[in-house]
């Protein structure tokens, strides 16, 4: 399949430099209909890659295509309008807005797959807290809110940067179910994740990032089953005992 006819996200030979630091060094990655996870230790360039795709960081070289068209160099708002949503690391919520106001800002009405009603069905905790302001929410609730805001834009591709970080295990299990459902419904998912269990349960393919490069791409099942690979690339194992 040629890059031009590929309708998902196609990143090819992307380089990013900040001063002397060469953060991304020839990264290539494709995300189609099946969820893809990007894993790696901290400081390897995963967040920079997300920001590049979203138009928040300008790559020095390389190409980013989405839906068969170049989006490199477009601003974040234009990329969002083409159907890409980012859930950034660190849950940005507005302290002065209630949960419900956050959601109404981005809601696209009733005739789309993701509506405010569906968000409240999917995340009952948010329904219980709909009148609460952003600062009154727990970390887990803020994360649900950040994810919900992205889904309400009904994107063709959602990029999530460390969505399970700091969440209680029961909420992580729920998050895994939601992300798998997105994949089944045909929404593209690029999941940047430190938690190997989340990455390998949600995604069919895992790309491993090491110092600004994609060191390996493999079926998620293969990484989940191979503790030597996990230790070599990530310094951890998924801990299935």
MITORNU-846294 format. One line per field, with one value per residue (C-alpha): residue number from 1; x, y, z. Coordinates in nm, 4 decimals, padded with zeros to 6 digits, m for minus. Layout:
resi: (NUM,...)
px: (X,...)
py: (Y,...)
pz: (Z,...)
end
This chain:
resi: (1,2,3,4,5,6,7,8,9,10,11,12,13,14,15,16,17,18,19,20,21,22,23,24,25,26,27,28,29,30,31,32,33,34,35,36,37,38,39,40,41,42,43,44,45,46,47,48,49,50,51,52,53,54,55,56,57,58,59,60,61,62,63,64,65,66,67,68,69,70,71,72,73,74,75,76,77,78,79,80,81,82,83,84,85,86,87,88,89,90,91,92,93,94,95,96,97,98,99,100,101,102,103,104,105,106,107,108,109,110,111,112,113,114,115,116,117,118,119,120,121,122,123,124,125,126,127,128,129,130,131,132,133,134,135,136,137,138,139,140,141,142,143,144,145,146,147,148,149,150,151,152,153,154,155,156,157,158,159,160,161,162,163,164,165,166,167,168,169,170,171,172,173,174,175,176,177,178,179,180,181,182,183,184,185,186,187,188,189,190,191,192,193,194,195,196,197,198,199,200,201,202,203,204,205,206,207,208,209,210,211,212,213,214,215,216,217,218,219,220,221,222,223,224,225,226,227,228,229,230,231,232,233,234,235,236,237,238,239,240,241)
px: (00.0000,00.1537,00.1776,m00.0477,m00.3365,m00.3071,m00.6024,m00.4839,m00.1879,00.1455,00.4544,00.7704,01.1327,01.0465,01.3295,01.2950,01.5797,01.5712,01.8996,02.1739,01.9401,01.8176,01.4912,01.3301,01.5702,01.3954,01.0711,00.8276,00.4961,00.1546,m00.1786,m00.4722,m00.7996,m00.6413,m00.5062,m00.1291,00.0651,00.3895,00.5938,00.9327,01.1068,01.0663,01.2517,01.2634,01.0608,00.7120,00.5397,00.7323,00.6016,00.2416,00.2936,00.4389,00.1383,m00.0931,00.0919,00.2212,00.5879,00.7264,00.9405,01.2686,01.2370,01.0036,00.6384,00.3114,00.0076,m00.3457,m00.6264,m00.3837,m00.3018,m00.0054,m00.0792,00.2807,00.3035,m00.0682,m00.1683,m00.3245,m00.6735,m00.6650,m00.5376,m00.8154,m01.0722,m00.9389,m01.0280,m00.7282,m00.7711,m00.4978,m00.5419,m00.2240,m00.0238,m00.1135,m00.4927,m00.5494,m00.8795,m01.0149,m01.0554,m01.3477,m01.5628,m01.7841,m01.7623,m02.0783,m01.9489,m01.6231,m01.8205,m02.0648,m01.7738,m01.6807,m02.0087,m02.1177,m02.4831,m02.6894,m02.6331,m02.2748,m02.1373,m02.0045,m02.2571,m02.2596,m02.5167,m02.2858,m01.9945,m02.2041,m02.3063,m01.9434,m01.8011,m02.0706,m01.8343,m01.8472,m02.2269,m02.2179,m01.9772,m02.1260,m02.1748,m01.8241,m01.5422,m01.2180,m01.0217,m01.2726,m01.2075,m00.9683,m00.6834,m00.8815,m01.1892,m00.9809,m00.8369,m01.1858,m01.2846,m00.9800,m01.0551,m01.4242,m01.3473,m01.1407,m01.4106,m01.6829,m01.4955,m01.5723,m01.2259,m01.1108,m00.7912,m00.7398,m00.3880,m00.3600,m00.0401,m00.0088,m00.3829,m00.3448,m00.0823,m00.1753,m00.5099,m00.6429,m00.6369,m01.0166,m01.0243,m00.7390,m00.9454,m01.2383,m01.0103,m00.8842,m01.2436,m01.3249,m01.0139,m01.0843,m01.4383,m01.3044,m01.0976,m01.3981,m01.5996,m01.3324,m01.1771,m00.7998,m00.6117,m00.2475,m00.1792,00.1405,00.1687,00.4197,00.1843,00.2676,m00.0507,m00.2632,m00.0529,m00.0597,m00.4270,m00.5557,m00.3270,m00.2697,00.0694,00.3314,00.6112,00.9011,01.0787,01.4412,01.6241,01.4243,01.3934,01.1446,01.3690,01.1158,00.7559,00.5833,00.2484,00.1340,00.0973,00.4657,00.5812,00.3337,00.4739,00.8465,00.9931,01.3435,01.2236,01.0419,01.3539,01.5816,01.3723,01.1752,01.3651,01.0442,00.8244,00.4480,00.4254,00.1866,00.2585)
py: (00.0000,00.3318,00.6072,00.8283,00.5799,00.4998,00.6609,00.6455,00.8247,00.7788,00.9340,00.8948,00.9748,01.2440,01.4432,01.6978,01.9002,02.1336,02.3217,02.0597,01.7821,01.5467,01.4365,01.2391,01.0603,00.9341,00.8074,00.6224,00.4886,00.3975,00.3834,00.2373,00.0912,m00.1261,00.0387,00.0908,00.1403,00.3338,00.2247,00.3164,00.4579,00.8232,01.0813,00.8763,01.1217,00.9707,01.2926,01.4936,01.2593,01.3134,01.6899,01.6748,01.4883,01.7385,02.0399,02.1597,02.0993,02.1615,01.8751,01.9652,01.6960,01.4192,01.3854,01.3406,01.2316,01.1733,01.0484,01.0442,01.4171,01.5959,01.7624,01.8583,02.2273,02.2769,02.4335,02.2254,02.3659,02.2710,01.9232,01.8827,01.9813,01.7048,01.4534,01.4114,01.4546,01.4519,01.3642,01.5253,01.3930,01.5662,01.6170,01.9783,02.0887,02.4390,02.4978,02.7384,02.5108,02.2292,01.8825,01.9487,02.2826,02.1185,01.8641,02.1137,02.3196,02.0394,01.8513,01.8102,01.7425,01.4258,01.2765,01.1594,00.8406,01.0214,01.2436,01.3844,01.1187,00.8449,00.9945,00.9871,00.6268,00.5294,00.7167,00.7144,00.8946,01.1992,01.1919,01.1963,01.4920,01.6897,02.0018,01.9892,02.2183,02.0885,02.1399,01.9350,01.6189,01.3401,01.2594,00.9687,01.1833,01.4527,01.1873,01.0581,01.4174,01.4730,01.1519,01.2393,01.5815,01.4175,01.1579,01.4233,01.5718,01.2374,01.2207,00.9686,00.9258,00.9793,01.0062,00.9391,01.0270,00.8144,00.7882,00.5296,00.7272,00.7590,00.5809,00.3231,m00.0353,m00.0593,00.2587,00.1267,m00.1873,00.0330,00.2455,m00.0682,m00.1667,00.1812,00.1908,m00.1554,m00.0440,00.2581,00.0206,m00.2015,00.1017,00.1990,00.4983,00.5036,00.4873,00.5748,00.4918,00.6163,00.4141,00.3227,00.0538,m00.2516,m00.4337,m00.1470,m00.1197,m00.4900,m00.5483,m00.2541,m00.2541,m00.5138,m00.3677,m00.2185,00.0154,00.0482,00.3823,00.4033,00.7387,00.9040,00.6043,00.3234,00.0334,m00.2414,m00.2929,m00.6200,m00.7813,m00.6835,m01.0528,m01.1095,m00.8305,m00.9342,m01.2884,m01.2068,m01.0826,m01.0651,m00.8199,m00.6169,m00.5918,m00.5110,m00.2271,m00.1041,m00.2130,m00.3628,m00.6639,m00.6600,m00.8543,m01.1299,m01.3781)
pz: (00.0000,m00.0969,00.1629,m00.0472,m00.0434,00.3282,00.5025,00.8631,01.0162,00.8387,00.9961,00.7904,00.8722,01.1258,01.2844,01.5648,01.7103,02.0087,01.9914,01.9963,02.1099,01.8365,02.0006,01.7166,01.4838,01.1744,01.3288,01.1018,01.2293,01.0863,01.2655,01.0744,01.1983,01.4704,01.7887,01.8037,02.1269,02.1577,02.4571,02.5952,02.8960,02.9969,02.7915,02.4726,02.2604,02.2824,02.3915,02.1311,01.8620,01.9815,01.9798,01.6267,01.4913,01.6606,01.5172,01.8549,01.7659,01.4173,01.2870,01.1181,00.8520,00.7491,00.6603,00.8484,00.6490,00.7704,00.5524,00.2616,00.2888,00.4406,00.7747,00.8468,00.9260,00.9874,01.3180,01.5955,01.5304,01.1625,01.2456,01.5028,01.2403,01.0156,01.2836,01.5155,01.8918,02.1561,02.5234,02.6564,02.9473,03.2715,03.2316,03.1468,03.2968,03.3575,03.7322,03.6884,03.4688,03.5905,03.4395,03.2413,03.1095,02.9995,02.7995,02.6476,02.5128,02.2733,02.2272,01.8665,01.9395,01.9212,01.5774,01.6368,01.7993,02.1085,02.2849,02.6380,02.7301,02.6103,02.8061,03.1230,03.0498,02.9892,03.2890,03.5597,03.7976,03.5713,03.5736,03.9535,03.9489,03.6604,03.8756,04.0223,03.9092,03.7611,04.0824,04.2857,04.0835,04.1723,03.9347,03.7937,03.7372,03.5667,03.3382,03.2492,03.1739,02.9498,02.7575,02.7301,02.5854,02.3116,02.2342,02.2127,01.9162,01.7439,01.5906,01.3327,01.5375,01.9083,02.0491,02.4221,02.6059,02.9222,02.9953,03.2749,03.4679,03.8358,03.8011,04.0455,03.9073,03.8816,03.6713,03.4553,03.3824,03.2809,03.0608,02.8821,02.8034,02.6681,02.4472,02.3060,02.2249,02.0315,01.8214,01.7549,01.6435,01.3930,01.5657,01.5198,01.8505,01.9145,02.2760,02.4415,02.7576,03.0304,03.1623,02.9524,03.0453,02.9131,02.5984,02.5157,02.6048,02.4000,02.0974,01.8292,01.7389,01.9700,01.8622,02.1046,02.1240,02.2336,02.2333,01.9595,01.7285,01.6808,01.7829,01.7093,01.6021,01.6873,01.7648,02.1152,02.2041,02.1338,02.3669,02.6377,02.6369,02.6230,02.9507,02.8045,02.5393,02.8049,03.0203,02.7274,02.5884,02.8863,03.1945,03.3297,03.2860,03.2660,03.5907,03.4893,03.7681)
end
